[in-house]
Structures are given as C-alpha cells and as structure tokens.
Amino acid sequence: MSVEILDGATIVHFLEDEEAFNNSVLNRFARLDTNNDGLLSYDEMLKELQGLRVFETHFGIDVEPDPDELARVYASLFIQFDHNLNGTVNLEEFKTETKQMMLAMADGMGFMPIQMVLEEEDNILKKAVEREYNKVSA
C-alpha cells in the first residue's frame, strides 16, 4: 500500500501513452482472468469491483453497506463493462471501459492534486503515477 499524489493531468498523460496504458490493462486483465480463457466472468470481475471499496468506506472510514444494494451495484458495474451483454468481458471491453472510467476520474479531479491510497502494486492508477514521476525525474 502506498499514498500517492495525483491529478487529472497525470491520468490523462498516462492514457495518452497508449503503450503504457495498454500494457497495464493487459497485465491487470491477465491477473483477473484466473481460468485463462481470455474472458472475465462476473465472479472474476467481482474481485476487481470489490477491490475498489467505493461503497464500503465513507471518507476513509469502513461502513457496512446493505448487501443486497451492494450486489445490485456490482451487477450494474459489470454490465457497464459487458458492452455486448453476453455475460463476459473481453480484453477490448475491459480496456475501453477502464479508459472511460479513468477519463471520468481525471475530469472529476481536474488539476488539483489529491492524495490517494493505492493498495496494490499493479494498480493502474499507481502505474500512471509512476510513469509521471519517472518522466519528471528524467
């Protein structure tokens, strides 16, 4: 786990670097695809969605959300990724939706830096921060 400082520009610059973004998405997809079939099932994606902990925390404090509401939200998020509604998410769907979510996050942040706790080493946002740091320090 690490605390990183990022802003919307950090995310946008990362998305503009297609090679860095595509490699990060491919690595994340491969990690989630536990049965190696080239598709993400709801169960495989659920781990990723739960890792976001959007509904389990409120201003950094753990809360106990309604399990039924949480299940509905996760199902709805999965459908956002499953563009052709076939019950699985392929790499292109995953990449497209990840990019859209990151653009929305960047838009919401604007250019005001914020601190964010990033729990996993292969977190795509962490890759964006590392890329920006390496670019600035070079």
Long-range contacts (C-beta under 8 A, 24 or more apart in sequence): 1-117, 1-118, 1-119, 2-117, 2-118, 2-126, 3-115, 3-116, 3-117, 3-118, 4-115, 4-116, 4-117, 4-118, 4-125, 4-126, 4-129, 5-113, 5-114, 5-115, 5-116, 5-129, 6-109, 6-113, 6-114, 6-116, 6-125, 6-128, 6-129, 6-132, 7-109, 7-110, 7-111, 7-112, 7-113, 7-114, 8-105, 8-106, 8-107, 8-108, 8-109, 8-110, 8-111, 9-106, 9-111, 10-128, 10-129, 10-132, 11-102, 11-103, 11-105, 11-106, 11-109, 11-125, 11-128, 12-103, 12-106, 13-128, 13-131, 13-132, 13-135, 14-102, 14-127, 14-128, 14-131, 14-132, 15-99, 15-102, 15-103, 15-106, 17-131, 20-127, 20-131, 21-99, 21-124, 22-95, 24-122, 24-124, 24-127, 25-91, 25-94, 25-95, 25-98, 25-124, 26-91, 27-122, 28-94, 28-98, 28-122, 28-124, 29-91, 29-94, 29-95, 31-122, 38-90, 38-91, 39-88, 39-89, 39-90, 40-81, 40-88, 40-89, 40-90, 40-94, 41-87, 41-88, 42-75, 42-78, 42-87, 45-78, 45-81, 45-89, 46-74, 46-78, 49-74, 49-77, 49-78, 50-74, 51-119, 51-120, 98-124, 102-128
